[in-house]
Structures are given as structure tokens and as C-alpha cells.
Amino acid sequence: METPCFALCFPFVSMTQTLPESCHCDSARNYRTCCGLLHAGQPAPDAESLMRSRYSAYVLGLEDYLLLTSAADSSARTGYGST
């Protein structure tokens, strides 16, 4: 059985999740041609695009993407500080 393109193109989006038409980052672009590209694995061309894609990921609940794009020493990966 072939793997659906959806899973390959949007690895951080659940198979049951509906992709939005307009992007949540407020760019007035379609999700698939905006933050969807970054969520699919394309590198962000600049810091603003990365931060917009992270906001869009937050709205969509893409926790894996948020963790992947966090700084290595970020508390998002290790918890809220050491005890």
C-alpha cells in the first residue's frame, strides 16, 4: 500500500486534521504555499518566516514542529527550568 502524499508533505499535521485555506500567520497567503511549506520541512528563508510558521504551528497544535524549531537549550525541550 502506498503512503499518502499528505503524510509525506505535511509530517507534523495529523492525518485527521483539516488543513486551513488561509494561513494563520496573517500573511494573506494560502497555508499550503506559506507556513505549510515550512511545516513540511522546507527551511525558513528568514527569522520572520520562522516565527510566523511557529505561530501558525501553535494555532494548529503542531507540538513536534514547535519543539523541532526551538533553540537547543530552550526550556521548551527540558521543562521550565532546573530544580
C-alpha positions in Angstrom: 0.0 0.0 0.0 1.3 3.4 -0.9 1.9 6.1 1.7 -0.5 9.1 1.2 1.3 12.2 -0.1 -0.4 14.1 2.8 1.8 12.2 5.4 4.9 12.9 3.4 4.2 16.5 2.6 2.9 17.5 6.0 4.6 15.3 8.6 3.7 17.4 11.6 0.0 17.6 10.7 -2.3 14.8 11.8 -4.0 12.7 9.1 -7.4 13.6 10.7 -6.6 17.3 10.8 -8.1 19.6 8.2 -5.6 22.0 6.6 -6.7 25.6 6.7 -7.2 27.5 3.4 -5.7 30.8 4.6 -2.5 30.7 6.7 -2.8 31.6 10.4 0.3 33.7 10.3 -1.7 36.6 8.8 0.3 36.7 5.5 -2.9 36.6 3.4 -1.5 33.6 1.6 -2.8 30.0 1.3 -1.5 27.7 4.1 0.0 25.2 1.7 2.1 27.9 -0.1 3.0 29.7 3.1 3.7 28.1 6.5 2.6 24.7 5.2 5.9 24.6 3.2 7.9 25.1 6.4 5.8 22.6 8.3 6.6 20.1 5.5 10.3 20.5 6.1 11.4 23.4 3.9 13.9 25.7 5.8 12.7 29.1 6.7 14.3 31.8 4.5 14.5 34.3 7.3 13.7 34.8 11.0 10.3 36.4 10.4 9.1 33.4 8.3 10.3 31.1 11.0 8.4 33.0 13.7 5.3 33.2 11.6 5.5 29.4 11.0 5.9 28.8 14.7 2.8 30.9 15.4 0.8 29.0 12.8 2.1 25.7 14.2 0.9 26.8 17.7 -2.6 27.6 16.4 -2.7 24.2 14.6 -1.3 22.4 17.7 1.8 21.1 15.9 3.8 20.5 19.0 6.6 18.5 17.3 7.3 21.4 14.9 7.5 23.8 17.8 9.9 21.6 19.6 12.0 21.0 16.5 12.3 24.7 15.8 13.2 25.6 19.4 16.7 26.5 20.4 18.7 23.5 21.7 18.9 24.9 25.2 15.3 26.1 25.2 13.2 25.3 28.3 10.5 24.1 25.8 12.6 20.9 25.5 13.7 20.5 29.0 10.9 21.8 31.1 10.5 25.2 32.9 14.0 25.5 34.4 16.0 23.2 36.6 15.1 22.2 40.1 
